[in-house]
Amino acid sequence: MSDEADHIKHRLTSKRTGKLSSSSTWLLDLAASTVVENQSGGVISLLPQEQAAKLLVHNELKPFKQHARRQKDPGDESSPRELRLLAEEAATYLKVFYITQVCADKDPSRVNLKGFRSWLMESLEQPGSPLNKDLGKHPKYSALQELIRKDNWWRKV
């Protein structure tokens, strides 16, 4: 299958204007395609086929090309989900930094997670902190620089 075919979806469009129907949702589009293909058995029967049949009176199914998702460069994370995934990925790096740079004189087995989270929040809040400077050197983790979050946010890290 070609890359172009991967991004094509059939959507409900107005017969009169040719534009995307205001009633078009992924579920109704799927139900309309089953009505057009005359499929009605099995799991497909759970789709809102009656509603789709009514919509097909003034609408038709047309292929719409979806926009390909833009690949983000490392360090461009901005959504809360992306930042959380980046924080989970950077957790080991952050913990090693904490043990080697901040608690170098302590036994690593005596370092606790509560102290780590407290240090992490304080270090990220200070723009000139050693942690922020170090994160700035790594393009992959630069989105975490000066990231201000509550203690609960770092609980899983």
C-alpha positions as CSV (number, residue, x, y, z in Angstrom):
1,M,0.0,0.0,0.0
2,S,1.4,3.4,-0.9
3,D,2.0,6.2,1.6
4,E,-0.6,8.3,-0.1
5,A,-3.3,5.6,0.3
6,D,-2.5,5.5,4.0
7,H,-3.8,9.0,4.5
8,I,-7.0,8.8,2.5
9,K,-10.3,8.4,4.3
10,H,-13.9,8.5,2.9
11,R,-15.9,11.3,4.6
12,L,-19.5,12.5,4.3
13,T,-19.7,15.6,2.0
14,S,-22.6,17.7,0.9
15,K,-23.9,16.8,-2.6
16,R,-24.8,20.4,-3.2
17,T,-21.5,22.2,-2.1
18,G,-19.0,19.3,-2.2
19,K,-17.7,20.5,1.2
20,L,-17.3,18.3,4.3
21,S,-20.7,17.7,6.0
22,S,-21.3,19.3,9.4
23,S,-22.7,15.9,10.4
24,S,-19.5,14.0,9.5
25,T,-17.9,12.1,12.3
26,W,-15.7,9.1,12.2
27,L,-18.5,6.9,13.4
28,L,-21.1,8.2,10.9
29,D,-18.5,8.1,8.1
30,L,-17.8,4.5,8.9
31,A,-21.6,3.7,9.1
32,A,-22.2,5.4,5.8
33,S,-19.5,3.4,4.1
34,T,-21.1,0.2,5.3
35,V,-24.5,1.4,4.0
36,V,-23.0,2.2,0.6
37,E,-21.2,-1.2,0.5
38,N,-24.5,-2.9,1.6
39,Q,-22.9,-4.6,4.6
40,S,-25.1,-5.1,7.7
41,G,-24.1,-8.3,9.5
42,G,-22.0,-9.0,12.6
43,V,-20.3,-6.2,14.4
44,I,-21.1,-3.8,11.6
45,S,-24.8,-4.0,12.6
46,L,-23.9,-2.0,15.8
47,L,-23.0,1.1,13.7
48,P,-25.7,3.8,13.4
49,Q,-26.7,2.7,9.9
50,E,-30.2,4.2,9.9
51,Q,-28.8,7.6,10.8
52,A,-26.1,7.2,8.1
53,A,-28.7,6.2,5.5
54,K,-30.7,9.4,6.3
55,L,-27.6,11.5,5.9
56,L,-26.8,9.9,2.6
57,V,-29.9,11.5,1.1
58,H,-28.2,14.9,1.0
59,N,-24.6,13.8,1.4
60,E,-22.2,11.4,-0.3
61,L,-19.0,9.7,0.6
62,K,-15.9,11.2,-1.0
63,P,-12.2,10.4,-0.4
64,F,-10.5,13.1,1.8
65,K,-6.8,13.2,2.1
66,Q,-5.7,13.5,5.7
67,H,-2.8,15.7,6.5
68,A,0.3,13.7,7.5
69,R,1.4,14.3,11.0
70,R,4.4,16.5,11.3
71,Q,7.4,14.8,13.0
72,K,8.6,17.0,15.8
73,D,12.2,17.5,16.4
74,P,13.7,16.5,19.8
75,G,13.1,19.4,22.3
76,D,9.9,20.6,20.5
77,E,7.6,18.8,22.9
78,S,4.8,21.1,24.1
79,S,1.6,19.2,24.9
80,P,1.2,17.9,28.5
81,R,1.2,14.3,27.2
82,E,4.4,14.9,25.2
83,L,6.1,16.5,28.2
84,R,5.1,13.6,30.5
85,L,6.5,11.1,28.1
86,L,9.7,13.1,27.8
87,A,9.9,13.3,31.6
88,E,9.4,9.5,31.9
89,E,12.1,9.0,29.3
90,A,14.5,11.4,31.0
91,A,13.8,10.0,34.5
92,T,16.9,7.9,34.6
93,Y,19.1,10.7,33.4
94,L,17.7,13.1,36.0
95,K,18.1,10.5,38.8
96,V,21.7,9.9,37.8
97,F,22.4,13.6,37.7
98,Y,20.9,14.0,41.2
99,I,22.9,11.1,42.6
100,T,26.2,12.1,41.0
101,Q,26.0,15.9,41.2
102,V,23.8,16.7,44.2
103,C,24.1,13.7,46.5
104,A,27.7,12.7,45.6
105,D,28.7,12.4,49.3
106,K,25.6,10.2,50.2
107,D,25.3,6.5,49.7
108,P,23.0,6.0,46.6
109,S,20.9,3.5,48.5
110,R,20.1,6.2,51.1
111,V,18.7,8.7,48.6
112,N,14.9,8.9,48.6
113,L,12.4,9.8,45.9
114,K,10.7,12.5,47.9
115,G,14.0,14.4,48.2
116,F,14.7,13.9,44.5
117,R,11.3,15.3,43.5
118,S,11.7,18.3,45.9
119,W,15.2,19.1,44.4
120,L,13.9,18.6,40.9
121,M,11.1,21.1,41.3
122,E,13.4,23.7,42.9
123,S,16.1,23.2,40.3
124,L,13.8,23.6,37.4
125,E,12.3,26.8,38.8
126,Q,15.7,28.5,38.9
127,P,16.8,29.5,35.4
128,G,20.5,29.4,36.2
129,S,20.5,26.2,38.1
130,P,23.1,23.5,37.2
131,L,20.3,21.2,36.2
132,N,18.8,23.7,33.7
133,K,22.2,24.4,32.3
134,D,22.8,20.7,31.8
135,L,19.4,20.2,30.2
136,G,20.2,23.0,27.8
137,K,23.3,21.0,26.6
138,H,21.0,18.1,25.5
139,P,18.6,19.0,22.7
140,K,16.6,15.9,23.4
141,Y,15.7,17.1,27.0
142,S,15.7,20.9,26.4
143,A,11.9,21.0,26.6
144,L,12.2,20.1,30.3
145,Q,14.2,23.3,31.1
146,E,12.5,25.6,33.5
147,L,9.4,23.3,33.5
148,I,7.3,24.3,36.5
149,R,5.1,21.5,37.7
150,K,3.7,20.4,41.1
151,D,5.1,17.6,43.2
152,N,2.3,15.2,42.1
153,W,3.3,15.6,38.4
154,W,6.7,14.2,39.1
155,R,5.4,11.3,41.3
156,K,5.6,8.7,38.5
157,V,9.1,9.9,37.3
